[in-house]
Each structure stands twice: as structure tokens, then as C-alpha cells.
Amino acid sequence: MRAEEDTVLTTRAAAELLGVAVSTAQQWIENGAIPSWKTPGGHRRVRLSAVQQLIGQRDGGQPDAPAQYGTASSPEFLPAEAPAYPVPRDEAARLLVLDASGLVDTPGEPAFDRLTWLASQVTEAPMALISLLTAERQWFKSRIGVEANDTPRAWAFCSHVILQQGLFMVEDTLSDPRFRDNPLVTGAPHIRFYAGFPLLGADNQPMGTLCVLDTEPRKLREREVRALRELTDLASEEIRRRAEQ
């Protein structure tokens, strides 16, 4: 394709061609995954050929290869080489979207704290969390009834939640071989019950969960499941709204 025929695209146009959020395209451009330049007015522009090349790489059979998504801001947002926890097939893309959100390690906010409080109230659970999963840890954007700000990713029940779309529930952790030896079960906060839905950010990537926990075995009733799902949808909408700003 000759340069004069190579269409110049805005970031938004590139995002539409790639089928990703504008914030994700911006991250790829800033990281050099898509070559770009700035106009005199300070706006990024890219060539159609560069976007087509990235589409070809992405569709070539390696959706979880970190190189095609650019460089993360820290190793915490790069997939672990030998993770001691289950990971989604597109973990590299998921981590980059989480990195681009800028949410990790930010102060608490009423918009999220209200949701964890409501989750705790409607399910009568003593603990509720909005958890975000990096490659190294689960960090709590909001928490009720839990003192720690984060835990190692290997301890995260939430790693199992983001492998699916619906409710993930463990009625009795001591009866589940995946969790009965977990430090969060054998030690504080002594989790015996867990239920959570995945939080979906830009490009519908699972960034973490909204979950409730208890120190006694139990099961959510149908109305409690629906309430938790609705609250999770509200949290996901808030995250996606920020990504589009």
C-alpha cells in the first residue's frame, strides 16, 4: 500500500476497526504496539496499514501473547510465567485492560463502597469485596469486613470466577479440595462460604469480581443471587464508563 493511499485514522477509528475500547487502543498506541505520531494540535494519528497489521497478528492464533498488546506499565500487569492459579486464555489482554483502567492502588470511592455495602446487606454476608486481579495479587478496590488491602493472586478465589460468565459459589470451602488448604480459609478471615460474579471492564474483559464471603457454610437464595448480579453489573458499568472518558 502506497503511503498516499494509506488512510490516516484517529484513535477512535482505530479502536472501532480493532473492536476494542478507545482506552485500550490508546494504551496500545502509547506502548508502541501501533506506530503513531502527533498532530500539531497534540492528537494521535495512526496509519490504516499499522492497524491492519495488528489485526493480522491478533487473528494469527496467539491471542494471549503479551508482545502483541504492547508493554505493560509494570511486571504486575504481565502474565506470570508459571502461575500457581488458573488463568483465562486471554490473560495478557485482560491484564492490559486492567492496567489501562488505572484503578489498581487508587483510594476508596463512594461509588464502589456503596455497592459492597449493599452486597453485604442484601446477602446478609459479613464480608464483601470488589477485587481486581493483577498477575501478582488480588487488590481490593472496596471491602467490607476484611482488614487486608490485598492478598497474593495464588490465594484468590476470584481467579476461578473470571474463568466463567455467571455465578461462582462455594458453599463450604472445607469440603472443596481447591480451597480447604487456602490460607484465607485456614487463617483470617476464615472463609467458609464464597459467592461472586466477574466484573467486566473494557472489551468485556474480566478485571476481578464483586463477591461476598461468610465464616459459616451457606448457600445464596435466588433473590440474593439476582441482587448480587445486579450490583456487579452496576460496578462493571461504572468501570466501563470511566474507560470511555
Backbone hydrogen bonds, N-H to C=O, Kabsch-Sander energy under -0.5 kcal/mol:
donor,donor_aa,acceptor,acceptor_aa,energy
5,E,2,R,-1.6
6,D,2,R,-0.7
6,D,3,A,-0.9
7,T,5,E,-1.0
9,L,46,V,-3.4
14,A,10,T,-2.3
15,A,11,T,-2.4
16,E,12,R,-2.1
17,L,13,A,-2.0
18,L,14,A,-2.2
19,G,15,A,-1.3
20,V,15,A,-2.1
25,A,21,A,-2.1
26,Q,22,V,-2.6
27,Q,23,S,-1.9
28,W,24,T,-2.4
29,I,25,A,-2.4
30,E,26,Q,-2.9
31,N,27,Q,-2.1
32,G,29,I,-1.1
33,A,28,W,-2.0
34,I,28,W,-1.2
37,W,45,R,-1.7
39,T,43,H,-2.6
42,G,39,T,-2.7
45,R,37,W,-2.4
46,V,9,L,-2.1
48,L,7,T,-2.6
51,V,47,R,-1.6
52,Q,48,L,-2.7
53,Q,49,S,-2.1
54,L,50,A,-1.9
55,I,51,V,-2.3
56,G,52,Q,-2.3
57,Q,53,Q,-2.1
58,R,54,L,-2.7
59,D,55,I,-2.4
60,G,57,Q,-0.9
61,G,58,R,-0.7
62,Q,57,Q,-0.6
65,A,62,Q,-1.6
68,Q,65,A,-1.0
69,Y,66,P,-1.8
70,G,67,A,-1.3
77,F,74,S,-2.2
78,L,75,P,-1.9
91,E,88,P,-1.2
94,R,90,D,-2.4
95,L,91,E,-2.7
96,L,92,A,-1.8
97,V,93,A,-2.2
98,L,94,R,-2.2
99,D,95,L,-2.6
100,A,96,L,-2.6
101,S,97,V,-1.3
102,G,98,L,-0.7
102,G,99,D,-1.1
103,L,98,L,-0.6
106,T,103,L,-1.8
112,F,109,E,-1.1
113,D,109,E,-2.7
114,R,110,P,-2.5
116,T,112,F,-1.9
117,W,113,D,-2.1
118,L,114,R,-2.4
119,A,115,L,-2.5
120,S,116,T,-2.3
121,Q,117,W,-2.2
122,V,118,L,-3.0
123,T,119,A,-1.4
124,E,120,S,-0.7
124,E,121,Q,-0.5
125,A,120,S,-1.5
127,M,213,L,-1.5
128,A,144,I,-1.8
129,L,211,C,-2.6
130,I,142,S,-2.5
131,S,129,L,-0.6
131,S,209,T,-2.4
132,L,139,W,-3.1
133,L,207,M,-2.5
134,T,132,L,-0.7
134,T,137,R,-2.3
135,A,76,E,-3.0
138,Q,151,T,-2.5
139,W,132,L,-2.9
139,W,137,R,-0.6
140,F,149,N,-2.7
141,K,130,I,-2.0
141,K,139,W,-0.8
142,S,130,I,-1.2
144,I,128,A,-2.6
151,T,138,Q,-1.8
153,R,136,E,-2.0
155,W,152,P,-1.5
156,A,153,R,-1.7
159,S,156,A,-1.1
160,H,157,F,-1.8
161,V,157,F,-0.9
162,I,158,C,-1.9
163,L,160,H,-1.1
164,Q,161,V,-1.8
168,F,196,G,-2.3
170,V,194,Y,-3.0
171,E,169,M,-0.5
173,T,192,R,-1.9
175,S,172,D,-1.5
176,D,173,T,-1.3
179,F,176,D,-1.8
180,R,176,D,-2.1
182,N,179,F,-1.9
185,V,182,N,-2.2
186,T,182,N,-2.7
187,G,183,P,-1.5
190,H,187,G,-3.0
191,I,184,L,-2.7
192,R,214,D,-2.9
193,F,214,D,-1.8
194,Y,170,V,-2.0
195,A,212,V,-1.9
196,G,168,F,-2.2
197,F,210,L,-1.9
199,L,208,G,-2.6
200,L,198,P,-0.5
201,G,199,L,-0.6
201,G,205,Q,-3.1
204,N,201,G,-1.7
205,Q,202,A,-1.8
207,M,199,L,-2.6
207,M,205,Q,-0.7
208,G,199,L,-0.9
209,T,131,S,-2.1
210,L,197,F,-1.8
211,C,129,L,-2.4
211,C,209,T,-0.5
212,V,195,A,-2.7
213,L,127,M,-2.4
214,D,193,F,-1.7
218,R,171,E,-1.5
225,V,221,R,-2.4
226,R,222,E,-2.2
227,A,223,R,-2.2
228,L,224,E,-2.4
229,R,225,V,-2.3
230,E,226,R,-2.6
231,L,227,A,-2.3
232,T,228,L,-2.1
233,D,229,R,-2.2
234,L,230,E,-1.9
235,A,231,L,-2.1
236,S,232,T,-2.6
237,E,233,D,-2.5
238,E,234,L,-2.0
239,I,235,A,-2.0
240,R,236,S,-2.6
241,R,237,E,-2.5
242,R,238,E,-1.7
243,A,239,I,-1.5
244,E,240,R,-1.3
245,Q,242,R,-1.0
